[in-house]
C-alpha cells in the first residue's frame, strides 16, 4: 500500500509536496507564460492533474533526467 504521508529523512511527504505544487499552480492563475525548472515529483503531479488520474501510487511521469514538458492551459477567459 502506498503511503502519501511517508517522510524520508530531511525530506517531505508526497502529500506535502502536492500541497506546495497546488499552491504554486493557484498562484499562476493570471500568468500568461511561465518557465519552471523542477524535479520529477512536481512534474508527475502536474501530468496527473492534466490527465485527471489519481495523485498517489508511485511516480508515473518525469522519472528520468533532462526531460522537457510543455503544458498549455485551456478554457481561460
N, CA, C and O of each residue as an XYZ file, in Angstrom:
308
protein
N       0.844     -1.183      0.000
C       0.000      0.000      0.000
C       0.892      1.251      0.000
O       1.879      1.314      0.733
N       0.547      2.216     -0.805
C       1.315      3.455     -0.925
C       0.952      4.407      0.207
O      -0.229      4.630      0.471
N       1.945      4.965      0.871
C       1.724      5.898      1.980
C       2.147      7.301      1.545
O       3.338      7.611      1.524
N       1.169      8.154      1.197
C       1.490      9.515      0.743
C       1.951     10.408      1.886
O       2.372     11.541      1.653
N       1.876      9.909      3.127
C       2.335     10.680      4.274
C       3.739     10.317      4.735
O       4.266     10.934      5.661
N       4.357      9.309      4.090
C       5.706      8.904      4.479
C       6.687     10.038      4.213
O       6.664     10.655      3.148
N       7.554     10.308      5.194
C       8.559     11.372      5.071
C       9.948     10.759      5.145
O      10.311     10.143      6.147
N      10.725     10.931      4.077
C      12.114     10.487      4.096
C      12.910     11.424      5.004
O      12.531     12.585      5.156
N      14.005     10.950      5.613
C      14.817     11.826      6.462
C      15.215     13.103      5.719
O      15.697     13.046      4.587
N      15.009     14.248      6.361
C      15.334     15.573      5.813
C      14.545     15.874      4.536
O      14.993     16.663      3.705
N      13.387     15.258      4.379
C      12.580     15.474      3.182
C      11.165     15.884      3.534
O      10.909     16.400      4.622
N      10.256     15.654      2.616
C       8.847     15.950      2.845
C       8.013     14.814      2.266
O       8.471     14.073      1.396
N       6.809     14.690      2.750
C       5.925     13.647      2.235
C       5.411     14.038      0.854
O       5.471     15.202      0.459
N       4.919     13.068      0.149
C       4.324     13.328     -1.166
C       3.087     14.201     -1.010
O       2.805     15.034     -1.872
N       2.352     14.023      0.072
C       1.168     14.844      0.337
C       1.547     16.314      0.514
O       0.883     17.192     -0.038
N       2.600     16.589      1.272
C       3.056     17.966      1.487
C       3.578     18.555      0.173
O       3.336     19.724     -0.126
N       4.294     17.740     -0.611
C       4.787     18.201     -1.901
C       3.631     18.553     -2.829
O       3.689     19.562     -3.532
N       2.583     17.735     -2.840
C       1.405     18.026     -3.659
C       0.767     19.341     -3.224
O       0.373     20.141     -4.072
N       0.658     19.575     -1.930
C       0.085     20.841     -1.443
C       0.874     22.040     -1.957
O       0.285     23.051     -2.341
N       2.204     21.936     -1.967
C       3.040     23.039     -2.477
C       2.829     23.246     -3.976
O       2.753     24.383     -4.441
N       2.732     22.144     -4.735
C       2.516     22.243     -6.183
C       1.155     22.882     -6.468
O       1.057     23.750     -7.336
N       0.110     22.470     -5.758
C      -1.221     23.047     -5.968
C      -1.250     24.528     -5.616
O      -1.890     25.318     -6.310
N      -0.569     24.907     -4.552
C      -0.488     26.319     -4.169
C       0.214     27.122     -5.263
O      -0.236     28.209     -5.624
N       1.308     26.589     -5.784
C       2.048     27.258     -6.857
C       1.180     27.407     -8.094
O       1.157     28.475     -8.705
N       0.459     26.348     -8.476
C      -0.423     26.422     -9.644
C      -1.513     27.471     -9.451
O      -1.843     28.194    -10.391
N      -2.072     27.563     -8.258
C      -3.086     28.585     -7.976
C      -2.505     29.986     -8.092
O      -3.181     30.902     -8.561
N      -1.259     30.160     -7.669
C      -0.603     31.466     -7.774
C      -0.405     31.890     -9.234
O      -0.272     33.080     -9.519
N      -0.386     30.940    -10.142
C      -0.143     31.217    -11.561
C      -1.418     31.496    -12.343
O      -1.370     31.653    -13.563
N      -2.536     31.559    -11.673
C      -3.838     31.667    -12.335
C      -3.906     32.758    -13.385
O      -4.521     32.562    -14.433
N      -3.292     33.900    -13.131
C      -3.398     35.030    -14.061
C      -2.112     35.254    -14.869
O      -1.942     36.297    -15.500
N      -1.224     34.280    -14.843
C       0.032     34.395    -15.591
C      -0.166     33.913    -17.020
O      -0.875     32.938    -17.268
N       0.469     34.610    -17.954
C       0.359     34.226    -19.356
C       1.402     33.191    -19.759
O       1.087     32.234    -20.467
N       2.649     33.378    -19.308
C       3.726     32.454    -19.663
C       4.567     32.178    -18.427
O       4.856     33.072    -17.632
N       4.941     30.939    -18.292
C       5.725     30.519    -17.132
C       6.828     29.583    -17.597
O       6.592     28.694    -18.416
N       8.022     29.782    -17.079
C       9.106     28.829    -17.254
C       9.384     28.252    -15.875
O       9.674     28.990    -14.934
N       9.295     26.952    -15.758
C       9.535     26.309    -14.475
C      10.581     25.220    -14.654
O      10.539     24.456    -15.618
N      11.508     25.157    -13.727
C      12.507     24.098    -13.695
C      12.231     23.321    -12.412
O      12.268     23.880    -11.316
N      11.953     22.025    -12.559
C      11.533     21.238    -11.400
C      12.051     19.813    -11.507
O      12.410     19.344    -12.587
N      12.081     19.144    -10.384
C      12.434     17.723    -10.383
C      11.187     16.904    -10.718
O      10.118     17.473    -10.940
N      11.310     15.601    -10.755
C      10.247     14.726    -11.227
C       8.968     14.722    -10.417
O       7.897     14.497    -10.981
N       9.037     14.963     -9.108
C       7.837     14.921     -8.276
C       6.775     15.920     -8.702
O       5.643     15.522     -8.978
N       7.107     17.218     -8.766
C       6.117     18.193     -9.225
C       5.656     17.948    -10.662
O       4.481     18.149    -10.970
N       6.555     17.519    -11.540
C       6.170     17.215    -12.915
C       5.157     16.078    -12.928
O       4.175     16.123    -13.669
N       5.396     15.062    -12.109
C       4.467     13.941    -12.011
C       3.082     14.427    -11.590
O       2.080     14.019    -12.177
N       3.015     15.295    -10.579
C       1.723     15.814    -10.132
C       1.016     16.607    -11.234
O      -0.184     16.431    -11.446
N       1.737     17.466    -11.927
C       1.128     18.286    -12.975
C       0.605     17.393    -14.107
O      -0.481     17.638    -14.631
N       1.359     16.372    -14.485
C       0.887     15.435    -15.513
C      -0.354     14.691    -15.048
O      -1.283     14.488    -15.830
N      -0.382     14.284    -13.785
C      -1.550     13.578    -13.249
C      -2.774     14.499    -13.224
O      -3.881     14.070    -13.550
N      -2.576     15.753    -12.841
C      -3.688     16.717    -12.843
C      -4.213     16.871    -14.268
O      -5.422     16.834    -14.495
N      -3.304     17.045    -15.223
C      -3.700     17.234    -16.620
C      -4.432     16.004    -17.165
O      -5.360     16.139    -17.962
N      -4.021     14.819    -16.740
C      -4.630     13.574    -17.230
C      -5.870     13.177    -16.431
O      -6.620     12.293    -16.843
N      -6.085     13.835    -15.285
C      -7.243     13.507    -14.456
C      -7.138     12.153    -13.782
O      -8.137     11.453    -13.619
N      -5.917     11.784    -13.387
C      -5.741     10.479    -12.735
C      -5.328     10.643    -11.269
O      -4.979     11.737    -10.827
N      -5.374      9.544    -10.535
C      -5.048      9.503     -9.109
C      -3.700     10.178     -8.829
O      -2.740      9.986     -9.576
N      -3.632     10.964     -7.756
C      -2.421     11.727     -7.437
C      -1.304     10.872     -6.837
O      -0.130     11.220     -6.961
N      -1.649      9.776     -6.201
C      -0.637      8.986     -5.489
C      -0.635      7.545     -5.981
O      -1.589      7.085     -6.609
N       0.441      6.853     -5.687
C       0.537      5.454     -6.064
C       1.829      5.117     -6.782
O       1.914      4.088     -7.452
N       2.819      5.952     -6.654
C       4.092      5.734     -7.334
C       4.219      6.628     -8.545
O       3.236      6.882     -9.241
N       5.410      7.101     -8.798
C       5.650      8.054     -9.881
C       5.373      7.423    -11.235
O       5.779      6.291    -11.497
N       4.679      8.163    -12.094
C       4.355      7.707    -13.446
C       5.008      8.575    -14.512
O       5.287      8.095    -15.610
N       5.257      9.841    -14.209
C       5.768     10.807    -15.186
C       7.011     11.490    -14.622
O       7.180     11.563    -13.405
N       7.871     11.983    -15.489
C       9.000     12.800    -15.061
C      10.058     12.060    -14.273
O      10.690     12.637    -13.388
N      10.261     10.783    -14.584
C      11.186      9.998    -13.767
C      12.636     10.022    -14.260
O      13.535      9.675    -13.494
N      12.892     10.417    -15.501
C      14.272     10.463    -15.972
C      14.758     11.906    -16.050
O      13.962     12.844    -16.048
N      16.054     12.065    -16.117
C      16.656     13.402    -16.129
C      16.520     14.091    -17.486
O      16.410     13.440    -18.525
N      16.532     15.421    -17.448
C      16.598     16.279    -18.628
C      15.418     16.115    -19.581
O      15.590     16.123    -20.800
N      14.234     15.970    -19.028
C      13.020     15.949    -19.842
C      12.491     17.362    -20.013
O      12.719     18.227    -19.168
N      11.793     17.589    -21.100
C      11.109     18.860    -21.320
C       9.624     18.567    -21.446
O       9.209     17.747    -22.265
N       8.834     19.238    -20.634
C       7.384     19.103    -20.669
C       6.795     20.467    -21.006
O       7.210     21.483    -20.449
N       5.850     20.486    -21.898
C       5.161     21.710    -22.273
C       3.691     21.540    -21.927
O       3.040     20.596    -22.374
N       3.175     22.467    -21.123
C       1.778     22.432    -20.716
C       1.096     23.687    -21.226
O       1.671     24.774    -21.185
N      -0.120     23.540    -21.703
C      -0.937     24.675    -22.141
C      -2.248     24.621    -21.373
O      -2.823     23.553    -21.168
N      -2.702     25.776    -20.959
C      -3.955     25.879    -20.225
C      -5.062     26.243    -21.180
O      -4.899     27.151    -21.996
N      -6.183     25.557    -21.100
C      -7.319     25.885    -21.961
C      -8.477     26.388    -21.119
O      -8.489     26.230    -19.898
N      -9.453     26.996    -21.785
C     -10.639     27.452    -21.086
C     -10.472     28.756    -20.335
O     -11.298     29.082    -19.482
N      -9.427     29.510    -20.630
C      -9.218     30.798    -19.963
C      -9.994     31.884    -20.677
O     -10.137     31.867    -21.899
N     -10.493     32.827    -19.897
C     -11.240     33.956    -20.481
C     -10.295     35.076    -20.843
O     -10.729     36.113    -21.346
